[in-house]
């Protein structure tokens, strides 16, 4: 009988440690000596700079009838507006209609827009140009609903990015989130590893998501033993109590 009771108490102890607690999966926790969360330094936000193999969308707007008719005839776009995507070559240039190859690698979207506008105005005085990055997306793999997602705003942060996936699963390791970030052409990608539970992640170098980032969420080693919800936890307790009752009744029957 003592062995049975001891076994039941052991099962209860294991069950109490098998739920996902706020300390394990909670965000924006204050670092303390008890939780030993890391403290990250704040760094200024740096806008994304165009790299080799990026694709650029630009739109040329002009009232020049000759240019408008040429654009409309070639592309089927009315009102003198031209939109298409162009890849940045390995020498850092792009080839656009009416222009010689022009270098935009290393520029922000705003700087590339100013550069193209100035180049077009040398031949089209009233030209206006709008520029955007075509491959403006990030990818997620691992325990966070894998997929590729569009960056819909500037300064998208890690919480907004993962919210688009439906958040990290309870089994995902929030202590060791990794971002694989491409560097300049020919260089190895940068791997950023961080704990996203700490509130000091805000405005740190891990906070913002950039085009072509890959977010990797590994599975925790002890996730197999965890109960994903409190409903499951209560079910486990109920089953354990029912099992113990059955065993005790059976033992009592044998010793009648």
Backbone torsions as a table, in degrees:
resi	resn	phi	psi	omega
1	UNK	NA	-42.1	179.2
2	UNK	-62.3	-38.4	179.3
3	UNK	-64.5	-38.3	-179.9
4	UNK	-66.0	-45.1	179.6
5	UNK	-63.9	-41.2	178.4
6	UNK	-61.8	-41.2	178.9
7	UNK	-63.5	-40.5	179.2
8	UNK	-65.0	-44.8	178.9
9	UNK	-63.2	-36.8	177.3
10	UNK	-64.3	-42.1	177.9
11	UNK	-62.5	-40.9	178.0
12	UNK	-62.8	-41.8	-179.8
13	UNK	-63.7	-41.3	178.1
14	UNK	-64.3	-40.4	-178.9
15	UNK	-63.4	-39.5	-178.4
16	UNK	-66.2	-23.7	179.7
17	UNK	-99.3	5.8	-173.5
18	UNK	-104.0	7.9	177.0
19	UNK	-96.1	155.8	176.3
20	UNK	-83.3	113.3	-177.4
21	UNK	-91.4	167.1	177.2
22	UNK	-60.0	-35.9	179.8
23	UNK	-61.9	-30.1	-177.4
24	UNK	-85.5	-39.4	-172.5
25	UNK	-120.2	-2.0	-177.1
26	UNK	-75.6	145.1	178.6
27	UNK	-97.9	162.1	172.7
28	UNK	56.8	39.7	176.3
29	UNK	-80.8	146.9	177.6
30	UNK	-78.5	125.4	178.1
31	UNK	-64.1	130.7	177.8
32	UNK	-136.5	172.3	176.4
33	UNK	-65.9	-29.2	-177.5
34	UNK	-72.3	-46.9	-176.6
35	UNK	-89.3	-14.4	175.3
36	UNK	54.8	35.7	177.3
37	UNK	-73.7	145.9	-179.6
38	UNK	-71.0	156.7	175.8
39	UNK	-114.9	117.8	-177.9
40	UNK	-102.3	144.3	178.0
41	UNK	-78.1	147.5	174.3
42	UNK	-80.0	140.0	177.8
43	UNK	-132.4	148.6	179.5
44	UNK	-64.1	145.5	177.8
45	UNK	-69.8	134.9	176.7
46	UNK	-113.1	122.8	178.7
47	UNK	-65.7	152.8	-179.6
48	UNK	-66.0	139.5	178.4
49	UNK	-114.4	137.4	-173.5
50	UNK	-62.5	135.3	-179.5
51	UNK	-116.9	166.0	174.4
52	UNK	-60.0	139.1	-178.9
53	UNK	79.9	-3.2	169.7
54	UNK	-66.1	156.8	176.4
55	UNK	-115.3	134.6	-175.6
56	UNK	-112.7	135.4	169.6
57	UNK	-104.3	133.0	175.4
58	UNK	-134.9	153.6	177.4
59	UNK	-129.7	123.4	178.5
60	UNK	-100.8	127.2	-179.4
61	UNK	-121.1	125.8	179.8
62	UNK	-153.8	153.6	175.3
63	UNK	-96.1	1.0	178.8
64	UNK	-66.7	116.4	-174.6
65	UNK	-64.5	-36.5	-179.5
66	UNK	-64.3	-48.0	178.8
67	UNK	-65.3	-41.0	-179.1
68	UNK	-60.6	-47.0	-179.5
69	UNK	-63.5	-37.4	179.7
70	UNK	-65.8	-43.2	179.3
71	UNK	-67.3	-43.2	-179.1
72	UNK	-63.7	-39.4	-178.1
73	UNK	-69.1	-37.2	-175.9
74	UNK	-83.7	-27.1	-170.4
75	UNK	-127.6	-5.9	178.3
76	UNK	67.7	26.1	-179.6
77	UNK	-110.3	125.0	-174.8
78	UNK	-83.9	170.2	172.3
79	UNK	65.7	27.2	175.8
80	UNK	66.7	28.5	179.5
81	UNK	-112.6	136.5	-177.4
82	UNK	-128.3	126.7	179.6
83	UNK	-134.2	132.5	177.5
84	UNK	-165.5	171.0	178.9
85	UNK	-114.0	145.3	-177.6
86	UNK	-137.9	137.7	-179.4
87	UNK	-86.3	143.4	176.5
88	UNK	-81.7	122.2	-176.7
89	UNK	-73.8	170.9	-177.4
90	UNK	-66.4	-19.6	175.2
91	UNK	-87.8	5.2	175.9
92	UNK	87.2	6.3	-176.8
93	UNK	-108.5	163.4	170.9
94	UNK	-126.3	152.6	178.4
95	UNK	-106.1	116.0	-180.0
96	UNK	-118.9	150.7	177.0
97	UNK	-56.8	139.7	177.0
98	UNK	74.8	-3.7	-177.1
99	UNK	-123.9	152.8	169.1
100	UNK	-74.0	161.2	177.2
101	UNK	-51.9	132.8	-175.5
102	UNK	-126.9	136.1	-175.2
103	UNK	-85.5	128.5	176.3
104	UNK	-131.2	1.5	-178.8
105	UNK	-63.8	139.0	-179.5
106	UNK	87.3	-4.1	179.9
107	UNK	-94.9	153.3	170.1
108	UNK	-77.4	171.5	177.8
109	UNK	-60.1	-42.4	-179.8
110	UNK	-64.6	-40.6	179.9
111	UNK	-68.4	-39.4	177.7
112	UNK	-64.3	-38.8	178.5
113	UNK	-62.8	-44.7	178.3
114	UNK	-63.8	-39.6	-179.3
115	UNK	-64.4	-45.2	-179.8
116	UNK	-69.5	-37.2	178.4
117	UNK	-62.2	-43.8	179.2
118	UNK	-63.7	-39.1	-179.8
119	UNK	-67.2	-42.4	179.8
120	UNK	-68.1	-33.1	-177.6
121	UNK	-71.6	-13.3	173.9
122	UNK	-69.5	-24.6	179.6
123	UNK	-117.8	-18.8	179.2
124	UNK	-131.9	96.6	-170.9
125	UNK	-56.1	-34.1	-176.9
126	UNK	-97.9	14.7	-175.0
127	UNK	-64.2	138.0	169.8
128	UNK	-125.7	144.4	-174.2
129	UNK	-132.4	135.8	172.5
130	UNK	-116.9	132.1	-175.2
131	UNK	-125.8	139.8	174.9
132	UNK	-146.7	154.9	176.4
133	UNK	-81.1	126.5	-177.2
134	UNK	-77.4	-43.0	-177.2
135	UNK	-88.0	55.6	-175.6
136	UNK	-94.4	72.8	-178.2
137	UNK	-144.1	162.9	174.0
138	UNK	-130.0	163.3	-178.6
139	UNK	-122.5	151.9	177.7
140	UNK	-129.2	133.4	175.3
141	UNK	-133.7	156.1	179.0
142	UNK	101.8	-150.1	-174.9
143	UNK	-85.0	58.3	179.0
144	UNK	-155.8	37.6	179.0
145	UNK	56.7	79.2	-174.4
146	UNK	-57.3	147.5	178.2
147	UNK	166.4	177.9	176.0
148	UNK	-113.3	133.7	-171.6
149	UNK	-131.5	145.9	-177.6
150	UNK	-83.3	137.7	175.1
151	UNK	-84.7	104.4	-170.6
152	UNK	-89.5	-4.5	-177.7
153	UNK	-152.4	159.7	173.7
154	UNK	-76.0	149.1	-179.0
155	UNK	61.5	42.2	172.5
156	UNK	-70.7	131.4	-177.4
157	UNK	-102.1	173.6	-173.8
158	UNK	-63.3	-33.9	179.5
159	UNK	-69.8	-42.5	177.6
160	UNK	-64.8	-39.0	-179.8
161	UNK	-64.1	-47.6	-178.1
162	UNK	-72.7	-25.7	175.3
163	UNK	-64.1	-31.5	177.8
164	UNK	-66.0	-24.1	-179.9
165	UNK	-91.0	-8.6	-174.5
166	UNK	96.4	15.9	178.0
167	UNK	78.4	164.9	176.3
168	UNK	-70.6	139.1	175.7
169	UNK	-66.2	156.6	178.8
170	UNK	-57.5	-30.2	-179.9
171	UNK	-79.3	-7.6	-179.7
172	UNK	-73.8	143.3	-177.4
173	UNK	-85.8	96.9	-179.9
174	UNK	-73.7	-13.9	-179.8
175	UNK	-77.5	-22.0	-174.3
176	UNK	-135.2	53.9	173.7
177	UNK	-69.5	139.4	179.1
178	UNK	-123.0	140.0	171.5
179	UNK	-117.4	123.0	175.4
180	UNK	-96.7	114.3	-172.5
181	UNK	-119.4	121.6	179.3
182	UNK	-62.5	147.3	172.7
183	UNK	-108.0	-165.3	179.1
184	UNK	-62.1	159.4	-175.7
185	UNK	-55.1	130.5	178.7
186	UNK	91.8	-9.4	179.9
187	UNK	-99.6	153.8	176.4
188	UNK	-68.1	144.6	178.6
189	UNK	-65.6	154.3	177.4
190	UNK	-88.7	138.3	177.3
191	UNK	-114.7	115.2	179.5
192	UNK	-103.3	124.3	178.7
193	UNK	-118.1	134.6	-175.0
194	UNK	-155.9	165.4	176.5
195	UNK	-103.4	113.5	-174.4
196	UNK	-88.5	8.3	177.3
197	UNK	-82.4	-23.2	-176.6
198	UNK	-79.0	143.0	179.4
199	UNK	-75.2	-10.8	178.7
200	UNK	-79.3	0.3	175.3
201	UNK	-68.1	-23.7	-179.3
202	UNK	-62.6	127.7	180.0
203	UNK	66.2	13.5	173.1
204	UNK	-84.9	179.5	-179.8
205	UNK	-71.4	-9.8	179.1
206	UNK	-97.2	-1.4	-167.6
207	UNK	-80.6	-39.3	-173.1
208	UNK	-98.1	146.8	179.5
209	UNK	-103.5	137.0	-178.2
210	UNK	-118.0	159.6	177.3
211	UNK	-54.3	140.5	177.9
212	UNK	76.0	4.1	174.7
213	UNK	-65.0	146.2	171.4
214	UNK	-119.7	118.1	179.1
215	UNK	-95.5	122.1	-179.5
216	UNK	-113.1	124.5	178.2
217	UNK	-114.6	109.1	179.5
218	UNK	-78.5	162.8	176.8
219	UNK	-91.6	137.6	179.0
220	UNK	-65.6	147.1	-176.9
221	UNK	-65.6	-31.7	-176.3
222	UNK	-97.3	13.9	-176.8
223	UNK	-65.5	-25.2	-179.7
224	UNK	-61.7	-32.1	-175.2
225	UNK	-93.4	-2.4	-176.0
226	UNK	-87.2	147.8	172.9
227	UNK	-95.0	119.3	-170.5
228	UNK	-65.8	-29.2	-177.1
229	UNK	-138.0	162.1	177.2
230	UNK	-68.8	-25.7	174.5
231	UNK	-62.2	-44.4	176.5
232	UNK	-64.2	-36.8	178.6
233	UNK	-63.7	-46.1	178.6
234	UNK	-63.4	-37.0	176.7
235	UNK	-62.3	-39.0	179.0
236	UNK	-65.5	-43.2	179.3
237	UNK	-63.0	-45.1	-179.9
238	UNK	-60.2	-44.0	179.2
239	UNK	-63.5	-38.8	-179.5
240	UNK	-65.7	-43.7	178.8
241	UNK	-62.6	-42.9	179.4
242	UNK	-62.2	-40.5	178.7
243	UNK	-64.7	-43.8	179.9
244	UNK	-62.8	-42.2	178.9
245	UNK	-60.2	-43.6	179.4
246	UNK	-62.5	-43.6	-179.2
247	UNK	-65.0	-45.0	-179.6
248	UNK	-62.9	-41.5	177.8
249	UNK	-63.0	-39.4	179.9
250	UNK	-66.4	-42.7	179.1
251	UNK	-63.9	-42.5	179.4
252	UNK	-62.8	-35.8	178.8
253	UNK	-65.7	-40.3	-179.0
254	UNK	-66.6	-32.1	-174.8
255	UNK	-96.7	12.9	174.7
256	UNK	-66.1	NA	NA
